[in-house]
Amino acid sequence: MPVSEDQTTPLSPQDCLVALMVAISASDENMRTAELVEIQNAVNMLPVFGEYDVDRISKVSNLVYDLFAEEDGLDALFGLIRDALPERLNETAYALACDVAAADGHLYEPELRMLEEMRYELNIDRLHAAAIERGARARHITL
């Protein structure tokens, strides 16, 4: 489902997943190449994105950037996510965000705060969140 220019058209569930990945990457105001590659790989490889139009990534990214430029933009983003993301995909969304955050090998304070906000907004149980975070850390560890 496309995002209209006036941002009134709801996002698809896949758009929500992309939006959260972009949001975690942009949270520290420095989108690193490793994070962008992680987003692209997730969209290209994961079954949840099987029918997703990859050209939507730039449109959804622009929506996130536009919302981040507004005073209550983060609240607006989470409102859109709540309206369009099925609850059964909340842990998937958090796992994808954790993978993007861990992709460059460093977690910066703004990313940690954004992950905390995502845990709250997506209603991720603390124990489940810890397991998801541990898995992301294990997948992105370097020698």
C-alpha positions as CSV (number, residue, x, y, z in Angstrom):
1,M,0.0,0.0,0.0
2,P,1.7,3.2,-1.0
3,V,2.3,6.1,1.3
4,S,0.7,9.2,-0.2
5,E,2.4,12.6,-0.2
6,D,0.1,13.8,2.6
7,Q,0.9,10.8,4.7
8,T,-2.7,9.8,5.2
9,T,-2.6,6.5,3.5
10,P,-1.7,3.7,5.9
11,L,1.5,1.8,5.7
12,S,1.7,-1.9,4.8
13,P,3.1,-4.2,7.5
14,Q,6.3,-4.5,5.5
15,D,6.5,-0.7,5.3
16,C,6.3,-0.6,9.1
17,L,9.2,-3.1,9.4
18,V,11.3,-0.9,7.0
19,A,10.3,2.3,8.8
20,L,11.5,0.9,12.1
21,M,14.8,-0.3,10.6
22,V,15.3,3.1,9.1
23,A,14.3,4.8,12.4
24,I,16.9,2.9,14.4
25,S,19.6,3.7,11.8
26,A,18.7,7.4,11.7
27,S,18.3,7.7,15.5
28,D,21.9,8.8,16.0
29,E,21.8,11.1,12.9
30,N,24.4,9.0,11.2
31,M,23.2,6.2,8.9
32,R,26.2,4.0,8.4
33,T,26.8,1.9,5.4
34,A,26.6,-1.4,7.4
35,E,23.1,-0.4,8.6
36,L,21.9,0.4,5.1
37,V,23.3,-2.9,3.8
38,E,21.5,-4.7,6.7
39,I,18.2,-3.1,5.8
40,Q,18.6,-4.0,2.1
41,N,19.6,-7.6,2.9
42,A,16.7,-8.1,5.2
43,V,14.3,-6.8,2.5
44,N,15.9,-9.0,-0.1
45,M,16.2,-12.2,1.9
46,L,13.5,-12.5,4.5
47,P,10.2,-14.3,3.8
48,V,8.2,-11.5,5.4
49,F,9.3,-9.3,2.5
50,G,8.6,-11.9,-0.2
51,E,6.0,-9.7,-2.1
52,Y,7.4,-6.4,-1.1
53,D,8.3,-3.8,-3.7
54,V,11.9,-2.8,-2.9
55,D,11.4,0.6,-4.5
56,R,9.2,1.4,-1.5
57,I,12.3,1.6,0.8
58,S,13.2,5.1,-0.4
59,K,9.6,6.3,0.0
60,V,9.3,4.9,3.5
61,S,12.7,6.2,4.4
62,N,11.7,9.7,3.3
63,L,8.5,9.4,5.4
64,V,10.7,8.6,8.5
65,Y,13.1,11.5,7.8
66,D,10.1,13.8,7.4
67,L,8.6,12.7,10.7
68,F,11.9,12.9,12.5
69,A,12.0,16.6,11.4
70,E,8.7,17.3,13.2
71,E,8.4,18.0,16.9
72,D,6.2,15.0,17.7
73,G,7.4,13.0,14.7
74,L,8.4,9.9,16.7
75,D,5.0,9.7,18.3
76,A,3.4,10.1,14.9
77,L,5.7,7.3,13.5
78,F,4.7,4.9,16.3
79,G,1.0,5.9,15.8
80,L,1.3,4.8,12.1
81,I,3.1,1.6,13.2
82,R,0.4,0.8,15.8
83,D,-2.3,1.2,13.1
84,A,-0.6,-1.0,10.4
85,L,1.6,-3.5,12.0
86,P,-0.1,-6.8,13.1
87,E,0.8,-7.6,16.7
88,R,2.2,-10.9,15.7
89,L,5.0,-9.0,13.9
90,N,6.1,-6.9,16.9
91,E,8.9,-9.3,17.8
92,T,10.0,-9.5,14.2
93,A,10.1,-5.7,14.0
94,Y,12.2,-5.5,17.2
95,A,14.5,-8.2,15.9
96,L,15.0,-6.4,12.6
97,A,15.7,-3.1,14.5
98,C,18.2,-4.8,16.7
99,D,20.0,-6.3,13.7
100,V,20.3,-2.9,12.1
101,A,21.5,-1.3,15.3
102,A,24.2,-4.0,15.7
103,A,25.2,-4.1,12.1
104,D,28.1,-1.6,12.5
105,G,29.4,-3.3,15.6
106,H,28.6,-0.3,17.9
107,L,25.5,0.7,19.8
108,Y,25.4,4.4,20.4
109,E,23.3,6.1,23.1
110,P,20.6,7.4,20.7
111,E,20.2,3.9,19.3
112,L,19.9,2.4,22.8
113,R,17.2,5.0,23.7
114,M,15.4,4.2,20.4
115,L,15.5,0.5,21.1
116,E,14.1,1.2,24.5
117,E,11.2,3.2,23.0
118,M,10.6,0.5,20.5
119,R,10.4,-2.2,23.2
120,Y,7.8,-0.1,25.0
121,E,5.8,0.9,21.9
122,L,5.8,-2.7,20.5
123,N,5.0,-4.1,23.9
124,I,8.0,-6.5,23.9
125,D,8.4,-8.5,27.1
126,R,11.8,-7.7,28.7
127,L,12.9,-11.3,28.7
128,H,12.0,-11.7,25.0
129,A,13.8,-8.4,24.2
130,A,16.9,-9.7,26.0
131,A,16.9,-12.9,23.9
132,I,16.4,-10.9,20.7
133,E,19.2,-8.5,21.6
134,R,21.5,-11.4,22.5
135,G,20.8,-13.0,19.1
136,A,21.5,-9.8,17.2
137,R,24.8,-9.4,19.2
138,A,25.8,-13.0,18.3
139,R,25.0,-12.5,14.6
140,H,27.1,-9.3,14.3
141,I,30.1,-10.1,16.5
142,T,33.5,-9.6,14.9
143,L,36.9,-11.2,15.7
